[in-house]
Every structure is written in structure tokens, then in C-alpha cells.
């Protein structure tokens, strides 16, 4: 009899012992904790022909959005493609191949069809959901999971993760009440589910419920910080609440502590550091020499331009840290990326390059150019990935540029729009007051 995982899927090349390592790695991915790669390496050391261990390892590297990691994803795909596999496993191998080639949309589509046929394939759902995030597909963040939900129930391993993903998809499509319910239930079932914790944090950010958000994040920090890959991002969410309330000392304390007190070379952590410092920079806050370490962390990526969303945040660091040579390298790398293959060419052409160039123009005090670059792309900014909360930095940059350019009509329009969306926000009222002073 072939070996199967706890959800009944055949695991070619595996035995009971190595499946234990595989499921520990999958659980690590679902929770964003531990060291899933180490678990998979243990499995592969015992059974090099375990095809799904190669696939899961490839997904972990392929989703890292970093050039060296993508090279590893290609290697694991090649290893998996040479092994015997079931039809389901072959579909995973094909999806990994597309991801390793930078064909994000194709990979997501293959996994979509796999999830339709195999709604209990937890890895297909988890990887597809992350691809939807990186490609900015809010509807698929929700619907990929909603389609599978009827096949799941609480007694199944990983049910909390399905709820947490559904919660995030509901939040990104504006269904905040249901998103909060699903996210809270997921955390009740598995308190260490960092993605579900973060889904509820997004709800409170979008509803401008800063005090509720602070309470949600502070009530049991160990659950979502211990050995968690998402801990910096979740600390970043806490910092956003304080930023919106104008509590800058709290923001800086979080930055100097768990967010970037120890500089990181992980792209997600560098994105959060850049995004937070840039918000403070827009508000005229003197952040001292904090930009130096962030710019240094981004420096090896200046010529990569392999994921446009990351490039925008690298440019923030290069501008803030006074690194014009790195800024020029990044602009050149993006030009080359637009001419290259894979979906990142479109990510960069449509959104990434305008945003990156606008940040550079802001650093040069060319605020009219910032407006000219950002205003046309606001409606399509989701195309280069990220969440509504993350992409809000584009709106903040545009508002600040309109005010500094002295464009009173546009500043009034943009600040009225923000005040309508976030009427209780002190930051919204500050913007309205500044725009009014122009008139």
C-alpha cells in the first residue's frame, strides 16, 4: 500500500517517518514558524525520491521573492521533475516549475485548478494563497479558499490555516466583519497562527480601529512572535496603529526594538523597515541614522530587480540613506527587468517603475514629478502585489507630494478622500488641515 499523509493524499517515495518531517514542514508554513526547510532536508536525507518534499522546499524558496532563493527553487523543481509522481503530485511539480520561472500567474492558475479537483490539498491552497498575495489578486485571495471551505472541518489538520487564509481574503475584498470572525476563530483554534493574527490586524487597520488593534496585538505577543517568520511584519502592524495616532515615540521604540533593532537580510523584514521609516520621513520626522542600516541591507539587491514591490521599498532606503549610486543601479535594473521574461516585467512596467521613480523624485524634492508618476497608477497599484495596508504608502506619498507642490485643489481632493475613508483618524484630520492651509 502506498503511504499517505494525514489528509489521505498519496506521498510517492515516502514512508511514515519522512511524512512526519513533511507534515511538520507544512505546519511550519501554515503557522509561519520554525524551520520548514530543515524538516524537509531531514526527509530528503532519508528519502531523496520523496517528490513532495522537493516540491514543498521549492515553494518555500520560490515564494521568498529573492533572486538567490529563486535559483534554489529551480534546482528543487529539476529534482522533483525527474522523480515518479502521481497525477496530483505532477500538477504540483508543474506549478513549481512555473513559479521558479517567474510565471506567477501561471503557477497560481495551475494550483487553482488543482484545488478545485482536490480541495483538501492543504499545500495547494497555502501556496496558491501566497501567490495571490504576491500578485495582488484580492478576489482570488478570498475565492480560492472559499471554494475549498466546504470540504474542511475542525477535526482536520490545518483547518485553522484555511480559516486564516479565508479571513485575509475577506479583508482584502472589504468584508471586514466576516474577516474578523474567521480570523479570530482561527486564532482560537491555533493561537500560534501568525497569518490569522495578521488578518485580524488588517481588518482593524482598514477600519481605522487603532486602539482595538493595539489591544489585539498586545494581548498575547508570545503566540505570534515566538520563532515566527511573520513576527516583524506583525510588529509593523502594531507600529502602524501608533503612527496613525501620531504616537511617534511608540513607533520609533518598536522600530528600534523588534522591527529592525537587529538588522535583517530577509526581504519581508527589509520591506517593513523601509515602509515604516518612509512613513515617518513623509511626516517630517527626523529618524537620525536609522536609514543607514536599512540601505546597507538592501544594497545587495540594487541590481536584482526580480520583484517590483521589493524594489520600491529598496528605493525608499536608498533615498533615505543617501545612496544615489544604489538608486541609479536600481533604476537601470528595473529598465532591464521590463525587457526581461516572467511576470515581473509587467509588475515593474505597470506599477513598480513609476513608484520607484516617484520615490526617487520625492528625494530630489521634485514633487510635481511625484504627482505625475503616482496619480495615474493608484487604481492599478495592486498589480505589483502587497496588501491594501502596504500599498497605502503610495497614497501617503502622493498626498504629501501634492501638499508640498502647492497643488491646493489636488491636495484638498486627496485629503477629503482619505478623511472620508478614515474619518476617525488623527492623521486624516492633519492632512485636511494642511491642505486647507494651502487654499
Residue, then its C-alpha position, 0 to 999 in steps of 0.5 A: x500500500x502506498x503511504x499517505x499523509x494525514x489528509x489521505x493524499x498519496x506521498x510517492x517515495x515516502x514512508x511514515x517517518x519522512x511524512x512526519x518531517x513533511x507534515x511538520x514542514x507544512x505546519x511550519x508554513x501554515x503557522x509561519x514558524x520554525x524551520x520548514x526547510x530543515x524538516x524537509x532536508x531531514x526527509x530528503x536525507x532519508x528519502x531523496x525520491x520523496x517528490x513532495x518534499x522537493x516540491x514543498x522546499x521549492x515553494x518555500x524558496x520560490x515564494x521568498x521573492x529573492x533572486x538567490x532563493x529563486x535559483x534554489x527553487x529551480x534546482x528543487x523543481x529539476x529534482x522533483x521533475x525527474x522523480x515518479x509522481x502521481x497525477x496530483x503530485x505532477x500538477x504540483x511539480x508543474x506549478x513549481x516549475x512555473x513559479x521558479x520561472x517567474x510565471x506567477x500567474x501561471x503557477x497560481x492558475x495551475x494550483x487553482x485548478x488543482x484545488x478545485x479537483x482536490x480541495x483538501x490539498x492543504x499545500x495547494x491552497x497555502x501556496x496558491x494563497x501566497x501567490x495571490x498575495x504576491x500578485x495582488x489578486x484580492x478576489x482570488x485571495x478570498x475565492x480560492x479558499x472559499x471554494x475549498x471551505x466546504x470540504x474542511x472541518x475542525x477535526x482536520x489538520x490545518x483547518x485553522x490555516x484555511x480559516x486564516x487564509x479565508x479571513x485575509x481574503x475577506x479583508x482584502x475584498x472589504x468584508x471586514x466583519x466576516x474577516x474578523x470572525x474567521x480570523x479570530x476563530x482561527x486564532x482560537x483554534x491555533x493561537x500560534x497562527x501568525x497569518x490569522x493574527x495578521x488578518x485580524x490586524x488588517x481588518x482593524x487597520x482598514x477600519x481605522x480601529x487603532x486602539x482595538x488593534x493595539x489591544x489585539x496585538x498586545x494581548x498575547x505577543x508570545x503566540x505570534x512572535x515566538x520563532x515566527x517568520x511573520x513576527x516583524x511584519x506583525x510588529x509593523x502592524x502594531x507600529x502602524x496603529x501608533x503612527x496613525x495616532x501620531x504616537x511617534x515615540x511608540x513607533x520609533x521604540x518598536x522600530x528600534x526594538x523588534x522591527x529592525x533593532x537587529x538588522x535583517x537580510x530577509x526581504x519581508x523584514x527589509x520591506x517593513x523597515x523601509x515602509x515604516x521609516x518612509x512613513x515617518x520621513x513623509x511626516x517630517x520626522x527626523x529618524x537620525x541614522x536609522x536609514x543607514x542600516x536599512x540601505x546597507x541591507x538592501x544594497x545587495x539587491x540594487x541590481x536584482x530587480x526580480x520583484x517590483x514591490x521589493x524594489x520600491x521599498x529598496x528605493x525608499x532606503x536608498x533615498x533615505x540613506x543617501x545612496x544615489x549610486x544604489x538608486x541609479x543601479x536600481x533604476x537601470x535594473x528595473x529598465x532591464x527587468x521590463x525587457x526581461x521574461x516572467x511576470x515581473x516585467x509587467x509588475x515593474x512596467x505597470x506599477x513598480x517603475x513609476x513608484x520607484x521613480x516617484x520615490x526617487x523624485x520625492x528625494x530630489x524634492x521634485x514633487x510635481x514629478x511625484x504627482x505625475x508618476x503616482x496619480x495615474x497608477x493608484x487604481x492599478x497599484x495592486x498589480x505589483x502585489x502587497x496588501x491594501x495596508x502596504x500599498x497605502x504608502x503610495x497614497x501617503x506619498x502622493x498626498x504629501x507630494x501634492x501638499x508640498x507642490x502647492x497643488x491646493x485643489x489636488x491636495x484638498x481632493x486627496x485629503x477629503x478622500x482619505x478623511x472620508x475613508x478614515x474619518x476617525x483618524x488623527x492623521x486624516x484630520x492633519x492632512x485636511x488641515x494642511x491642505x486647507x492651509x494651502x487654499 
